[in-house]
């Protein structure tokens, strides 16, 4: 999975709790992304960031928040406002200089709401 | 808005036979297309991409893909399948320009099952 790490691998959350998923990359990539994967639905973009201190909403941002204080790190918080948070979450990054560079993915975090 | 369709949820093929995983796309402007593979409980791995040029793109692990502009297709192929190729395959298309970020739209995935 390249130079991207995600932690934890498995996460259990009680209803009403906020949880934060970690994503770190050592590839010196400017752009980073968060996706949600559900069975039969492919990957859907939650948020992306092109540069430090900047991020944009993706297709399903409601109930999620992110920060990008460091180039290497792009944590995702799943808030209590997210109605159905149980899913597999994938972080990715890509190099700048071309908007069609391939993305490199982390190993994912599986979040389960109890 | 751009979109990707993978019409087959699952493709079954015997080891040693050729395989094809289908993908069609819809996008305004020039298409930039990608194939990724995902093994169970893992992240996605990049296989290949089409940006411009030759319609036959060669990628990792012996995979290749054929770009067909008139049919808006980008089918993934391999001449001889291996059991170890069994995985979930995703086709993706780059969306409208978003600066330096490579914003992708993914298909729903096709599960490839290769049997002995």
gemmi code that builds the backbone of each chain (N, CA, C; Angstrom):
import gemmi

chains = {
    "A": [
        ("UNK", (0.808, -1.210, 0.000), (0.000, 0.000, 0.000), (0.842, 1.261, 0.000)),
        ("UNK", (2.017, 1.216, -0.584), (2.839, 2.398, -0.747), (3.244, 2.974, 0.568)),
        ("UNK", (3.397, 4.307, 0.608), (3.846, 4.969, 1.813), (2.715, 5.643, 2.544)),
        ("UNK", (1.554, 5.043, 2.564), (0.412, 5.622, 3.263), (-0.009, 4.672, 4.375)),
        ("UNK", (-0.123, 5.199, 5.568), (-0.567, 4.395, 6.694), (-1.885, 4.948, 7.211)),
        ("UNK", (-2.752, 4.036, 7.614), (-4.021, 4.401, 8.213), (-4.161, 3.660, 9.529)),
        ("UNK", (-4.685, 4.369, 10.515), (-4.922, 3.714, 11.794), (-6.180, 4.272, 12.433)),
        ("UNK", (-6.862, 3.430, 13.216), (-6.590, 2.007, 13.402), (-7.092, 1.193, 12.214)),
        ("UNK", (-6.820, -0.092, 12.203), (-7.325, -0.945, 11.133), (-8.813, -1.219, 11.330)),
        ("UNK", (-9.205, -1.434, 12.570), (-10.612, -1.644, 12.925), (-10.987, -0.646, 14.014)),
        ("UNK", (-12.194, -0.117, 13.921), (-12.646, 0.879, 14.890), (-14.117, 0.641, 15.175)),
        ("UNK", (-14.438, 0.643, 16.451), (-15.826, 0.451, 16.857), (-16.285, 1.717, 17.566)),
        ("UNK", (-17.460, 2.157, 17.222), (-17.973, 3.416, 17.769), (-19.385, 3.206, 18.287)),
        ("UNK", (-19.639, 3.823, 19.391), (-21.005, 3.824, 19.895), (-21.768, 4.949, 19.225)),
        ("UNK", (-23.051, 4.785, 19.117), (-23.874, 5.831, 18.509), (-23.726, 7.117, 19.303)),
        ("UNK", (-23.623, 8.242, 18.590), (-23.501, 9.539, 19.252), (-22.076, 9.974, 19.509)),
        ("UNK", (-21.109, 9.115, 19.222), (-19.708, 9.464, 19.447), (-19.067, 9.969, 18.163)),
        ("UNK", (-18.143, 10.909, 18.308), (-17.268, 11.283, 17.206), (-16.027, 10.391, 17.254)),
        ("UNK", (-15.526, 10.031, 16.089), (-14.267, 9.282, 16.035), (-13.384, 9.880, 14.955)),
        ("UNK", (-12.080, 9.772, 15.153), (-11.130, 10.316, 14.180), (-10.270, 9.198, 13.613)),
        ("UNK", (-10.206, 9.160, 12.275), (-9.396, 8.189, 11.564), (-8.112, 8.878, 11.107)),
        ("UNK", (-7.009, 8.196, 11.313), (-5.716, 8.779, 10.989), (-5.254, 8.366, 9.595)),
        ("UNK", (-4.614, 9.287, 8.886), (-3.991, 9.000, 7.595), (-2.686, 9.781, 7.512)),
        ("UNK", (-1.591, 9.072, 7.302), (-0.274, 9.680, 7.178), (0.408, 9.158, 5.916)),
        ("UNK", (1.098, 10.067, 5.189), (1.839, 9.632, 4.009), (3.247, 10.212, 4.023)),
        ("UNK", (4.186, 9.416, 3.528), (5.583, 9.861, 3.444), (6.045, 9.919, 1.991)),
        ("UNK", (5.099, 10.151, 1.101), (5.399, 10.185, -0.336), (5.647, 11.601, -0.834)),
        ("UNK", (5.559, 12.561, 0.053), (5.726, 13.973, -0.297), (4.663, 14.441, -1.288)),
        ("UNK", (3.484, 13.854, -1.189), (2.388, 14.238, -2.075), (1.649, 15.442, -1.515)),
        ("UNK", (1.254, 16.337, -2.436), (0.487, 17.500, -2.002), (-0.985, 17.170, -1.803)),
        ("UNK", (-1.548, 16.341, -2.682), (-2.986, 16.081, -2.652), (-3.294, 14.833, -1.841)),
        ("UNK", (-4.357, 14.910, -1.047), (-4.817, 13.767, -0.265), (-6.334, 13.687, -0.347)),
        ("UNK", (-6.854, 12.462, -0.142), (-8.277, 12.190, -0.368), (-8.804, 11.222, 0.692)),
        ("UNK", (-10.086, 11.340, 0.981), (-10.777, 10.352, 1.793), (-11.961, 9.811, 1.007)),
        ("UNK", (-12.063, 8.468, 0.997), (-13.174, 7.776, 0.341), (-13.893, 6.882, 1.340)),
        ("UNK", (-15.127, 6.657, 1.038), (-15.916, 5.678, 1.777), (-16.282, 4.564, 0.796)),
        ("UNK", (-16.140, 3.308, 1.247), (-16.471, 2.165, 0.406), (-17.557, 1.337, 1.077)),
        ("UNK", (-18.658, 1.158, 0.374), (-19.751, 0.303, 0.818), (-19.940, -0.798, -0.206)),
        ("UNK", (-20.371, -1.968, 0.225), (-20.553, -3.085, -0.716), (-21.466, -2.692, -1.863)),
        ("UNK", (-21.026, -2.975, -3.093), (-21.849, -2.727, -4.272), (-21.940, -1.276, -4.702)),
        ("UNK", (-21.250, -0.377, -3.993), (-21.350, 1.048, -4.342), (-20.024, 1.650, -4.776)),
        ("UNK", (-18.984, 0.876, -4.800), (-17.710, 1.449, -5.185), (-17.199, 2.417, -4.141)),
        ("UNK", (-16.349, 3.325, -4.576), (-15.763, 4.328, -3.689), (-16.445, 5.671, -3.916)),
        ("UNK", (-16.751, 6.345, -2.832), (-17.332, 7.676, -2.931), (-16.444, 8.668, -2.191)),
        ("UNK", (-16.204, 9.804, -2.814), (-15.279, 10.791, -2.280), (-15.927, 11.605, -1.172)),
        ("UNK", (-15.253, 11.674, -0.024), (-15.768, 12.432, 1.110), (-15.185, 13.844, 1.120)),
        ("UNK", (-13.880, 13.944, 1.177), (-13.156, 15.208, 1.161), (-11.848, 15.006, 0.409)),
        ("UNK", (-11.309, 16.103, -0.109), (-9.968, 16.069, -0.649), (-9.262, 17.383, -0.345)),
        ("UNK", (-7.926, 17.301, -0.404), (-7.109, 18.461, -0.087), (-5.983, 18.545, -1.115)),
        ("UNK", (-5.798, 19.734, -1.667), (-4.744, 19.917, -2.664), (-3.449, 20.410, -2.037)),
        ("UNK", (-3.574, 21.018, -0.851), (-2.393, 21.622, -0.244), (-2.679, 21.832, 1.242)),
        ("UNK", (-1.649, 22.052, 2.001), (-1.808, 22.285, 3.435), (-2.754, 23.451, 3.680)),
        ("UNK", (-3.590, 23.272, 4.706), (-4.559, 24.287, 5.144), (-5.661, 24.550, 4.127)),
        ("UNK", (-5.851, 23.633, 3.196), (-6.926, 23.749, 2.210), (-7.581, 22.397, 2.023)),
        ("UNK", (-8.906, 22.370, 1.970), (-9.606, 21.132, 1.652), (-10.971, 21.473, 1.058)),
        ("UNK", (-11.493, 20.513, 0.286), (-12.747, 20.707, -0.425), (-13.688, 19.543, -0.151)),
        ("UNK", (-14.980, 19.814, -0.129), (-15.957, 18.747, 0.032), (-16.011, 17.886, -1.222)),
        ("UNK", (-16.199, 16.607, -0.994), (-16.441, 15.691, -2.089), (-17.933, 15.477, -2.272)),
        ("UNK", (-18.300, 14.285, -2.684), (-19.695, 14.002, -3.009), (-20.562, 13.690, -1.789)),
        ("UNK", (-19.926, 13.251, -0.680), (-20.714, 12.819, 0.477), (-20.105, 13.369, 1.765)),
        ("UNK", (-19.891, 14.675, 1.850), (-19.183, 15.277, 2.976), (-20.036, 15.412, 4.241)),
        ("UNK", (-21.335, 15.336, 4.139), (-22.182, 15.580, 5.299), (-21.898, 14.583, 6.415)),
        ("UNK", (-21.675, 15.107, 7.630), (-21.406, 14.252, 8.772), (-19.937, 13.932, 8.967)),
        ("UNK", (-19.093, 14.517, 8.142), (-17.644, 14.309, 8.227), (-16.931, 15.651, 8.321)),
        ("UNK", (-15.729, 15.632, 8.910), (-14.891, 16.816, 8.881), (-13.439, 16.384, 8.753)),
        ("UNK", (-12.608, 17.285, 8.229), (-11.189, 16.997, 8.038), (-10.365, 18.206, 8.429)),
        ("UNK", (-9.065, 17.991, 8.527), (-8.104, 19.075, 8.700), (-6.859, 18.719, 7.915)),
        ("UNK", (-6.087, 19.738, 7.561), (-4.833, 19.487, 6.855), (-3.807, 20.507, 7.358)),
        ("UNK", (-3.317, 20.242, 8.556), (-2.349, 21.144, 9.193), (-0.918, 20.829, 8.773)),
        ("UNK", (-0.684, 19.604, 8.340), (0.634, 19.190, 7.879), (0.511, 18.493, 6.539)),
        ("UNK", (1.529, 18.572, 5.753), (1.495, 17.953, 4.425), (1.298, 16.443, 4.537)),
        ("UNK", (1.884, 15.842, 5.586), (1.886, 14.391, 5.698), (0.587, 13.817, 6.240)),
        ("UNK", (-0.257, 14.650, 6.829), (-1.371, 14.136, 7.609), (-2.714, 14.709, 7.161)),
        ("UNK", (-3.733, 13.857, 7.115), (-5.069, 14.287, 6.664), (-6.100, 13.479, 7.452)),
        ("UNK", (-6.303, 13.800, 8.725), (-7.239, 13.026, 9.542), (-8.701, 13.302, 9.187)),
        ("UNK", (-9.513, 12.287, 9.329), (-10.948, 12.372, 9.054), (-11.716, 12.123, 10.349)),
        ("UNK", (-12.623, 13.030, 10.689), (-13.495, 12.832, 11.840), (-14.891, 12.475, 11.362)),
        ("UNK", (-15.378, 11.368, 11.872), (-16.747, 10.945, 11.596), (-17.589, 11.426, 12.778)),
        ("UNK", (-18.471, 12.346, 12.525), (-19.227, 12.943, 13.611), (-20.523, 12.181, 13.867)),
        ("UNK", (-21.158, 12.538, 14.963), (-22.425, 11.894, 15.310), (-23.529, 12.265, 14.315)),
        ("UNK", (-23.281, 13.274, 13.493), (-24.275, 13.675, 12.493), (-24.309, 12.740, 11.289)),
        ("UNK", (-23.297, 11.902, 11.166), (-23.270, 10.939, 10.052), (-24.220, 9.799, 10.392)),
        ("UNK", (-25.264, 9.670, 9.597), (-26.363, 8.771, 9.959), (-26.017, 7.297, 9.824)),
        ("UNK", (-25.166, 6.957, 8.899), (-24.845, 5.551, 8.665), (-23.344, 5.407, 8.459)),
        ("UNK", (-22.552, 5.508, 9.519), (-21.107, 5.575, 9.366), (-20.415, 4.231, 9.180)),
        ("UNK", (-21.094, 3.138, 9.380), (-20.443, 1.833, 9.237), (-20.013, 1.637, 7.795)),
        ("UNK", (-18.712, 1.517, 7.571), (-18.166, 1.402, 6.215), (-16.670, 1.163, 6.311)),
        ("UNK", (-16.068, 0.966, 5.140), (-14.616, 0.849, 5.001), (-14.122, 2.188, 4.470)),
        ("UNK", (-13.176, 2.807, 5.190), (-12.699, 4.139, 4.822), (-11.279, 4.041, 4.273)),
        ("UNK", (-11.085, 4.668, 3.132), (-9.798, 4.627, 2.448), (-9.243, 6.024, 2.261)),
        ("UNK", (-7.971, 6.171, 2.574), (-7.253, 7.417, 2.358), (-6.328, 7.229, 1.167)),
        ("UNK", (-6.124, 8.279, 0.403), (-5.249, 8.203, -0.760), (-4.489, 9.509, -0.916)),
        ("UNK", (-3.435, 9.468, -1.723), (-2.685, 10.683, -2.024), (-2.200, 10.629, -3.461)),
        ("UNK", (-1.883, 11.786, -4.004), (-1.317, 11.846, -5.350), (-0.364, 13.034, -5.419)),
        ("UNK", (0.582, 12.927, -6.346), (1.557, 13.996, -6.477), (0.956, 15.141, -7.269)),
        ("UNK", (1.489, 16.312, -7.083), (1.015, 17.487, -7.801), (1.757, 17.596, -9.119)),
        ("UNK", (1.459, 18.610, -9.878), (2.127, 18.804, -11.154), (1.297, 18.317, -12.308)),
        ("UNK", (0.398, 17.390, -12.025), (-0.511, 16.890, -13.052), (-1.775, 16.416, -12.367)),
        ("UNK", (-2.907, 16.821, -12.889), (-4.163, 16.421, -12.241), (-4.605, 15.033, -12.668)),
        ("UNK", (-3.805, 14.330, -13.503), (-4.160, 12.940, -13.813), (-3.090, 11.968, -13.338)),
        ("UNK", (-2.378, 12.348, -12.309), (-1.499, 11.384, -11.649), (-2.333, 10.381, -10.880)),
        ("UNK", (-1.851, 9.131, -10.857), (-2.608, 8.111, -10.147), (-2.560, 8.350, -8.649)),
        ("UNK", (-3.574, 7.837, -7.974), (-3.636, 7.946, -6.527), (-3.063, 6.678, -5.897)),
        ("UNK", (-2.416, 6.871, -4.767), (-1.892, 5.770, -3.975), (-2.765, 5.638, -2.735)),
        ("UNK", (-3.147, 4.410, -2.404), (-4.107, 4.184, -1.336), (-3.466, 3.568, -0.105)),
        ("UNK", (-4.016, 3.918, 1.050), (-3.670, 3.265, 2.289), (-4.432, 1.959, 2.436)),
        ("UNK", (-4.176, 1.208, 3.525), (-4.790, -0.107, 3.717), (-6.224, -0.055, 4.214)),
        ("UNK", (-6.695, 1.129, 4.633), (-8.080, 1.270, 5.038), (-8.334, 1.091, 6.521)),
        ("UNK", (-9.442, 1.679, 6.960), (-9.962, 1.511, 8.320), (-11.407, 1.054, 8.214)),
        ("UNK", (-11.713, -0.018, 8.907), (-13.103, -0.495, 8.910), (-13.781, 0.010, 10.182)),
        ("UNK", (-14.784, 0.847, 10.001), (-15.514, 1.446, 11.113), (-16.852, 0.740, 11.285)),
        ("UNK", (-17.130, 0.350, 12.495), (-18.412, -0.291, 12.809), (-19.067, 0.470, 13.952)),
        ("UNK", (-20.318, 0.807, 13.743), (-21.081, 1.472, 14.801), (-21.886, 0.424, 15.545)),
        ("UNK", (-21.722, 0.418, 16.870), (-22.380, -0.600, 17.698), (-23.752, -0.127, 18.144)),
    ],
    "B": [
        ("UNK", (-22.064, 15.653, -15.390), (-21.154, 15.023, -14.445), (-20.612, 13.735, -15.055)),
        ("UNK", (-19.404, 13.383, -14.654), (-18.782, 12.181, -15.196), (-19.327, 10.944, -14.484)),
        ("UNK", (-19.253, 9.806, -15.170), (-19.711, 8.557, -14.566), (-18.984, 7.385, -15.195)),
        ("UNK", (-18.975, 6.281, -14.465), (-18.354, 5.050, -14.918), (-19.328, 3.913, -14.676)),
        ("UNK", (-19.441, 3.007, -15.638), (-20.302, 1.841, -15.472), (-19.480, 0.571, -15.635)),
        ("UNK", (-19.617, -0.305, -14.677), (-19.027, -1.637, -14.784), (-20.217, -2.597, -14.786)),
        ("UNK", (-20.605, -3.085, -15.950), (-21.878, -3.778, -16.081), (-21.947, -5.158, -15.443)),
        ("UNK", (-20.793, -5.718, -15.121), (-20.770, -7.070, -14.551), (-20.338, -7.003, -13.098)),
        ("UNK", (-21.181, -7.537, -12.203), (-20.792, -7.598, -10.802), (-19.671, -8.613, -10.602)),
        ("UNK", (-19.711, -9.700, -11.375), (-18.715, -10.750, -11.226), (-18.386, -11.338, -12.596)),
        ("UNK", (-17.115, -11.663, -12.757), (-16.632, -12.352, -13.952), (-15.921, -13.616, -13.497)),
        ("UNK", (-16.289, -14.736, -14.084), (-15.669, -16.015, -13.766), (-14.870, -16.499, -14.968)),
        ("UNK", (-13.647, -16.949, -14.707), (-12.797, -17.434, -15.793), (-11.892, -18.532, -15.269)),
        ("UNK", (-11.571, -19.468, -16.109), (-10.660, -20.545, -15.732), (-9.217, -20.088, -15.891)),
        ("UNK", (-8.373, -20.578, -15.011), (-6.954, -20.223, -15.084), (-6.402, -20.608, -16.452)),
        ("UNK", (-5.608, -19.694, -17.013), (-5.021, -19.916, -18.321), (-5.830, -19.337, -19.464)),
        ("UNK", (-7.090, -19.047, -19.201), (-7.939, -18.436, -20.232), (-7.789, -16.921, -20.210)),
        ("UNK", (-8.112, -16.271, -21.322), (-8.077, -14.801, -21.328), (-9.233, -14.239, -20.523)),
        ("UNK", (-9.018, -13.057, -19.958), (-10.080, -12.416, -19.198), (-10.315, -10.996, -19.703)),
        ("UNK", (-11.564, -10.566, -19.562), (-11.941, -9.192, -19.871), (-12.870, -8.694, -18.782)),
        ("UNK", (-12.572, -7.516, -18.254), (-13.450, -6.842, -17.301), (-13.872, -5.535, -17.966)),
        ("UNK", (-15.183, -5.353, -18.086), (-15.700, -4.259, -18.901), (-15.893, -2.963, -18.117)),
        ("UNK", (-15.701, -1.850, -18.838), (-15.898, -0.522, -18.262), (-16.320, 0.430, -19.365)),
        ("UNK", (-17.375, 1.176, -19.140), (-17.746, 2.259, -20.030), (-17.812, 3.541, -19.221)),
        ("UNK", (-17.623, 4.662, -19.877), (-17.511, 5.924, -19.157), (-18.306, 7.016, -19.841)),
        ("UNK", (-18.542, 8.070, -19.102), (-19.162, 9.271, -19.637), (-18.470, 10.461, -18.987)),
        ("UNK", (-17.907, 11.339, -19.812), (-17.215, 12.518, -19.286), (-17.163, 13.579, -20.368)),
        ("UNK", (-17.248, 14.819, -19.974), (-17.089, 15.897, -20.946), (-15.604, 16.181, -21.099)),
        ("UNK", (-15.196, 16.427, -22.321), (-13.787, 16.680, -22.559), (-13.014, 15.381, -22.735)),
        ("UNK", (-11.699, 15.498, -22.694), (-10.844, 14.315, -22.877), (-10.964, 13.378, -21.682)),
        ("UNK", (-11.089, 12.085, -21.961), (-11.188, 11.130, -20.848), (-9.815, 10.741, -20.323)),
        ("UNK", (-9.686, 10.727, -19.018), (-8.513, 10.181, -18.345), (-9.013, 9.034, -17.492)),
        ("UNK", (-8.545, 7.822, -17.793), (-9.145, 6.612, -17.252), (-8.135, 5.777, -16.507)),
        ("UNK", (-8.598, 5.103, -15.473), (-7.723, 4.342, -14.578), (-8.360, 2.989, -14.258)),
        ("UNK", (-7.497, 2.013, -13.992), (-7.915, 0.747, -13.416), (-7.132, 0.506, -12.126)),
        ("UNK", (-7.898, 0.046, -11.096), (-7.315, -0.315, -9.820), (-7.787, -1.710, -9.454)),
        ("UNK", (-7.001, -2.386, -8.600), (-7.370, -3.702, -8.084), (-7.357, -3.640, -6.560)),
        ("UNK", (-8.297, -4.370, -5.959), (-8.375, -4.417, -4.497), (-8.473, -5.864, -4.045)),
        ("UNK", (-7.536, -6.261, -3.175), (-7.592, -7.568, -2.539), (-8.348, -7.436, -1.231)),
        ("UNK", (-8.887, -8.527, -0.690), (-9.759, -8.436, 0.489), (-9.165, -7.648, 1.636)),
        ("UNK", (-9.961, -6.739, 2.160), (-9.594, -5.912, 3.315), (-8.304, -5.130, 3.100)),
        ("UNK", (-8.049, -4.747, 1.896), (-6.858, -3.957, 1.568), (-7.243, -2.694, 0.819)),
        ("UNK", (-6.287, -1.803, 0.680), (-6.501, -0.621, -0.149), (-6.420, -0.968, -1.620)),
        ("UNK", (-6.652, 0.030, -2.459), (-6.592, -0.177, -3.900), (-5.159, -0.054, -4.409)),
        ("UNK", (-4.852, -0.857, -5.417), (-3.547, -0.771, -6.064), (-3.745, -0.331, -7.512)),
        ("UNK", (-2.948, 0.605, -7.945), (-3.012, 1.111, -9.311), (-2.512, 0.065, -10.295)),
        ("UNK", (-3.274, -0.147, -11.384), (-2.857, -1.073, -12.435), (-2.353, -0.350, -13.680)),
        ("UNK", (-3.146, 0.591, -14.181), (-2.772, 1.287, -15.399), (-3.686, 2.496, -15.601)),
        ("UNK", (-3.275, 3.348, -16.541), (-4.088, 4.522, -16.855), (-3.969, 4.863, -18.336)),
        ("UNK", (-5.001, 5.505, -18.849), (-4.985, 6.053, -20.194), (-5.097, 7.562, -20.088)),
        ("UNK", (-4.116, 8.247, -20.675), (-4.164, 9.709, -20.704), (-4.315, 10.166, -22.156)),
        ("UNK", (-3.447, 9.699, -23.007), (-3.493, 10.035, -24.419), (-2.602, 9.053, -25.154)),
        ("UNK", (-2.700, 9.043, -26.494), (-1.768, 8.219, -27.254), (-2.343, 6.873, -27.636)),
        ("UNK", (-1.505, 5.847, -27.572), (-1.857, 4.496, -28.004), (-3.102, 3.998, -27.278)),
        ("UNK", (-4.026, 3.418, -28.041), (-5.272, 2.949, -27.441), (-5.086, 1.713, -26.572)),
        ("UNK", (-3.993, 0.996, -26.724), (-3.719, -0.178, -25.900), (-2.694, 0.225, -24.852)),
        ("UNK", (-3.127, 0.153, -23.610), (-2.268, 0.572, -22.496), (-1.817, -0.671, -21.735)),
        ("UNK", (-0.539, -0.772, -21.476), (-0.021, -1.909, -20.706), (0.236, -1.467, -19.276)),
        ("UNK", (-0.057, -2.380, -18.334), (0.098, -2.037, -16.939), (0.800, -3.120, -16.148)),
        ("UNK", (0.512, -3.124, -14.852), (1.173, -4.058, -13.937), (0.589, -5.456, -14.042)),
        ("UNK", (1.393, -6.446, -13.652), (0.975, -7.844, -13.508), (0.433, -8.446, -14.799)),
        ("UNK", (0.865, -7.940, -15.945), (0.444, -8.485, -17.231), (-0.893, -7.993, -17.730)),
        ("UNK", (-1.494, -7.058, -17.024), (-2.778, -6.502, -17.449), (-2.581, -5.426, -18.520)),
        ("UNK", (-3.582, -5.291, -19.354), (-3.627, -4.225, -20.339), (-5.071, -3.772, -20.495)),
        ("UNK", (-5.252, -2.610, -21.083), (-6.599, -2.097, -21.287), (-6.685, -1.452, -22.653)),
        ("UNK", (-7.847, -1.596, -23.252), (-8.066, -1.058, -24.589), (-9.041, 0.100, -24.522)),
        ("UNK", (-8.574, 1.260, -24.928), (-9.407, 2.461, -24.974), (-10.110, 2.520, -26.319)),
        ("UNK", (-11.426, 2.706, -26.288), (-12.204, 2.830, -27.512), (-13.087, 4.073, -27.398)),
        ("UNK", (-12.679, 5.113, -28.096), (-13.377, 6.400, -27.946), (-14.800, 6.342, -28.492)),
        ("UNK", (-14.991, 5.674, -29.603), (-16.322, 5.637, -30.231), (-17.327, 4.866, -29.373)),
        ("UNK", (-16.845, 3.866, -28.658), (-17.719, 3.091, -27.787), (-17.634, 3.558, -26.336)),
        ("UNK", (-16.876, 4.579, -26.076), (-16.626, 5.108, -24.710), (-16.366, 3.967, -23.738)),
        ("UNK", (-15.428, 3.115, -24.121), (-15.107, 1.967, -23.275), (-13.628, 1.918, -22.955)),
        ("UNK", (-13.321, 1.222, -21.876), (-11.935, 1.064, -21.423), (-11.860, -0.292, -20.725)),
        ("UNK", (-11.923, -1.349, -21.493), (-11.982, -2.704, -20.947), (-10.601, -3.191, -20.518)),
        ("UNK", (-10.567, -3.849, -19.386), (-9.335, -4.422, -18.844), (-9.187, -5.853, -19.351)),
        ("UNK", (-7.966, -6.209, -19.741), (-7.759, -7.540, -20.329), (-6.463, -8.147, -19.813)),
        ("UNK", (-6.429, -9.478, -19.903), (-5.205, -10.207, -19.616), (-5.228, -11.475, -20.452)),
        ("UNK", (-4.159, -11.796, -21.145), (-4.180, -12.938, -22.066), (-4.361, -14.293, -21.374)),
        ("UNK", (-3.821, -14.419, -20.148), (-3.869, -15.703, -19.458), (-4.079, -15.450, -17.968)),
        ("UNK", (-5.258, -15.789, -17.465), (-5.600, -15.484, -16.076), (-4.902, -16.420, -15.091)),
        ("UNK", (-4.627, -15.892, -13.909), (-4.065, -16.664, -12.807), (-5.042, -16.662, -11.640)),
        ("UNK", (-4.984, -17.722, -10.846), (-5.841, -17.764, -9.655), (-5.578, -16.546, -8.769)),
        ("UNK", (-4.331, -16.114, -8.719), (-3.956, -14.967, -7.885), (-4.509, -13.640, -8.413)),
        ("UNK", (-5.089, -13.636, -9.603), (-5.737, -12.425, -10.126), (-7.124, -12.217, -9.514)),
        ("UNK", (-7.624, -13.195, -8.796), (-8.950, -13.093, -8.186), (-8.964, -11.922, -7.202)),
        ("UNK", (-9.820, -10.964, -7.464), (-9.867, -9.739, -6.665), (-11.022, -8.884, -7.169)),
        ("UNK", (-11.135, -7.689, -6.584), (-12.156, -6.722, -6.988), (-11.476, -5.647, -7.835)),
        ("UNK", (-12.028, -5.376, -8.992), (-11.414, -4.448, -9.939), (-12.307, -3.222, -10.130)),
        ("UNK", (-11.677, -2.056, -10.068), (-12.395, -0.799, -10.208), (-11.868, -0.013, -11.395)),
        ("UNK", (-12.796, 0.505, -12.174), (-12.496, 1.454, -13.231), (-12.814, 2.852, -12.702)),
        ("UNK", (-12.043, 3.853, -13.110), (-12.279, 5.216, -12.633), (-11.989, 6.207, -13.749)),
        ("UNK", (-12.681, 7.336, -13.689), (-12.460, 8.403, -14.658), (-12.189, 9.689, -13.896)),
        ("UNK", (-11.261, 10.482, -14.411), (-10.979, 11.767, -13.765), (-12.077, 12.740, -14.084)),
        ("UNK", (-12.528, 13.440, -13.068), (-13.603, 14.403, -13.245), (-13.101, 15.732, -13.754)),
        ("UNK", (-13.927, 16.740, -13.666), (-13.542, 18.076, -14.138), (-12.302, 18.569, -13.424)),
        ("UNK", (-11.592, 19.415, -14.056), (-10.321, 19.902, -13.530), (-10.501, 20.505, -12.136)),
        ("UNK", (-9.700, 20.090, -11.213), (-9.780, 20.595, -9.838), (-8.403, 20.982, -9.361)),
        ("UNK", (-7.666, 21.665, -10.178), (-6.325, 22.064, -9.781), (-5.394, 20.879, -9.802)),
        ("UNK", (-4.573, 20.769, -8.799), (-3.576, 19.709, -8.800), (-4.129, 18.386, -8.274)),
        ("UNK", (-5.325, 18.389, -7.753), (-5.903, 17.147, -7.254), (-6.451, 16.339, -8.411)),
        ("UNK", (-6.262, 15.024, -8.341), (-6.749, 14.125, -9.386), (-8.054, 13.519, -8.904)),
        ("UNK", (-9.139, 14.274, -9.042), (-10.432, 13.865, -8.487), (-11.033, 12.797, -9.390)),
        ("UNK", (-11.248, 11.616, -8.831), (-11.702, 10.470, -9.607), (-13.131, 10.081, -9.251)),
        ("UNK", (-13.847, 9.572, -10.263), (-15.144, 8.932, -10.052), (-14.976, 7.455, -10.358)),
        ("UNK", (-15.357, 6.611, -9.401), (-15.143, 5.174, -9.523), (-16.422, 4.457, -9.943)),
        ("UNK", (-16.238, 3.337, -10.641), (-17.336, 2.431, -10.879), (-17.614, 1.611, -9.625)),
        ("UNK", (-18.626, 0.757, -9.692), (-19.044, -0.020, -8.532), (-18.212, -1.268, -8.322)),
        ("UNK", (-17.328, -1.563, -9.248), (-16.420, -2.690, -9.077), (-16.928, -3.976, -9.723)),
        ("UNK", (-15.987, -4.797, -10.160), (-16.278, -6.123, -10.722), (-15.401, -7.140, -10.011)),
        ("UNK", (-16.052, -8.141, -9.465), (-15.286, -9.189, -8.790), (-14.851, -10.219, -9.809)),
        ("UNK", (-13.568, -10.448, -9.892), (-13.000, -11.448, -10.798), (-12.684, -12.706, -10.007)),
        ("UNK", (-13.230, -13.818, -10.459), (-12.984, -15.112, -9.829), (-12.307, -16.009, -10.849)),
        ("UNK", (-11.073, -16.403, -10.572), (-10.327, -17.295, -11.457), (-10.213, -18.644, -10.777)),
        ("UNK", (-10.651, -19.688, -11.472), (-10.657, -21.026, -10.891), (-9.733, -21.963, -11.652)),
        ("UNK", (-9.286, -22.995, -10.942), (-8.387, -23.981, -11.553), (-9.136, -24.870, -12.526)),
    ],
}
model = gemmi.Model(1)
for chain_id, residues in chains.items():
    chain = gemmi.Chain(chain_id)
    for i, (resn, *xyz) in enumerate(residues, 1):
        res = gemmi.Residue()
        res.name, res.seqid = resn, gemmi.SeqId(i, " ")
        for name, pos in zip(("N", "CA", "C"), xyz):
            atom = gemmi.Atom()
            atom.name, atom.element = name, gemmi.Element(name[0])
            atom.pos, atom.b_iso = gemmi.Position(*pos), 0.0
            res.add_atom(atom)
        chain.add_residue(res)
    model.add_chain(chain)
structure = gemmi.Structure()
structure.add_model(model)
structure.setup_entities()
